[in-house]
Amino acid sequence: MKRILIVDDSPMIHNLLRKTLERNGYEVCGDAANGREGVELYEKHRPDLVFMDITMPVMDGIEAVKTIKGKYPEAKIIMLTAMGDDEIMSEALNAGVEVFLKKPFDDYKIISAIAKVI
Amino acid sequence: MMQNGTGPAQRAEWPVNMFVDALKDAVATMAGIMMESADESLSAGEAGMAGMMVLSGETPVVLMILADQASAAGIVTNMTGIDSGELTPADLRDGLAELVNMVAGSVKGRLAGSGRSFKLSSPLVVTGEALAVYAKRHVECSLNRLVAGDIWLELKIFHI
């Protein structure tokens, strides 16, 4: 079973994503509330995929992506954010994310994105 | 809900309908609830929660989404599958913060390339009883009311 780490400061998004992922046969191996926790949990669990928000306290998602990708270039990361403009999307893609998804999202959007990455 | 200086329903500088569409889309996609625009003259009830963000730029505005506790619970229940009786106040605040964040982010994305540039603040949520908004000076306010059954939301844009 593929293991996925969720990094988002919203408990509601964690809840919603977890249900979608588990319903579709994925295991959520960790929940991080900010980028720094995300980096720590990535190193601990080495998941197959990470869902990463951008705007978070302590360390934002772009910085977390750069940190993870700097140490683990093979890491697979999907950015999932409400910040929908091209400038931020470009910054995220340059940081190394595989897919950039905009909130709001539904099951189809999430599962289709995963299929492109792992 | 009261405010000083409520102005015309729409102001040319900001595509208010884009905010309305973004809110309808966010609620439909995340909660499966199809909200419809309602008559603005009808009272929706007393708001107990308001999610807000500042959109700063050439013509700054405060985006505000208001609801009562029952409407917020209805939406968050549909988003998460958690029974409304089990939702905590923190769940409702988080849900409303995410909703206003999605609307602002969506509008920013939709306006990308239009030449309009603005920055988004972090979302804030205020809770209380019969929330009221007062402005120190005349502030135009666009009001749009959305309903789906007993669930209602008010979208207000204050041109600060």
Interface residues (C-beta under 8 A of the other chain):
Chain A: S10 P11 M12 I13 N15 L16 K19 T55 T81 A82 M83 G84 D85 D86 E87 K102 K103 P104 F105 D106
Chain B: D25 A26 T29 M30 V76 M79 T80 G81 I82 A90 D91 D94 G95 A97 E98 N101 M102 A104 G105 S106 K108 G109 R110 A112 G113 L120 S122
